[in-house]
């Protein structure tokens, strides 16, 4: 089910993107290995979009969960996880700027 929700995220509209972004961030924070396992199935541009959404959360960034997400992605440390980390950080910056 997570894979289908990830694939839906990069095609979603504003309201759905916010909801999915918040969900992605929560899954990433709680289970980075599971999140990355599903992200790995997507092509690189889609991986970036999904991770941007995770970082932006509900539009306000990841707040206190960003450090936990960073640690999880760095611990995995492969190309996909580090690409996702860059996307999460970019999405978080964009989300924080909108407040």
C-alpha positions in Angstrom: 0.0 0.0 0.0 2.8 2.4 0.8 4.2 2.0 -2.7 0.9 3.1 -4.3 0.7 6.1 -2.0 4.2 7.1 -2.9 3.5 6.9 -6.6 0.3 9.0 -6.1 2.1 11.8 -4.3 4.0 13.3 -7.2 0.8 13.7 -9.2 -1.3 15.1 -6.5 -2.9 18.5 -6.1 -2.1 21.0 -3.3 -4.4 19.7 -0.6 -3.6 16.0 -1.3 0.1 16.8 -1.5 0.0 18.4 2.0 -1.8 15.3 3.4 0.5 12.9 1.7 3.6 14.9 2.5 2.7 14.8 6.2 2.1 11.0 5.9 5.4 10.4 4.0 7.3 12.4 6.7 5.8 10.3 9.4 6.6 7.0 7.7 10.1 8.2 6.9 10.7 9.3 10.5 9.3 6.1 12.1 10.6 3.6 9.6 13.3 5.0 7.3 14.3 1.5 6.0 10.7 0.7 4.9 10.3 4.2 3.3 13.5 3.9 1.4 12.7 0.3 0.3 9.6 1.7 -1.4 11.2 4.8 -2.7 13.9 2.7 -4.3 11.2 1.2 -6.7 10.6 4.7 -8.2 12.8 6.4 -10.9 15.2 9.1 -9.6 13.1 12.1 -10.5 10.1 10.6 -8.7 12.2 9.7 -5.7 13.2 13.3 -5.4 9.6 14.6 -5.6 8.4 12.1 -3.0 11.2 13.1 -0.7 10.5 16.8 -1.2 6.9 16.1 -0.2 8.1 14.2 2.9 10.3 17.1 3.9 7.6 19.7 3.3 5.2 17.8 5.6 1.8 19.5 5.6 3.3 22.6 4.1 5.2 23.7 7.2 8.3 21.5 7.0 9.2 18.5 9.3 9.8 20.6 12.5 11.3 18.4 15.2 11.3 15.2 13.1 13.9 16.5 10.6 16.9 15.4 12.8 15.4 12.0 13.3 14.8 11.6 9.5 18.4 12.8 8.8 19.8 10.2 11.2 17.8 7.4 9.6 18.7 8.3 6.0 22.4 8.8 6.9 22.4 5.4 8.6 21.1 3.8 5.5 23.7 5.8 3.6 23.3 4.5 0.0 22.7 6.6 -3.1 18.9 6.5 -2.8 18.9 7.4 0.9 21.3 10.3 0.4 19.2 11.6 -2.7 16.2 11.4 -0.5 18.0 13.3 2.3 18.7 16.1 -0.1 15.1 16.2 -1.2 13.8 16.1 2.4 16.1 19.0 3.4 15.0 21.0 0.3 11.4 20.3 1.0 11.8 21.2 4.6 13.4 24.6 3.7 10.5 25.3 1.3 7.9 24.4 3.9 9.5 26.5 6.5 9.6 29.5 4.2 5.8 29.3 3.5 4.9 29.9 7.1 
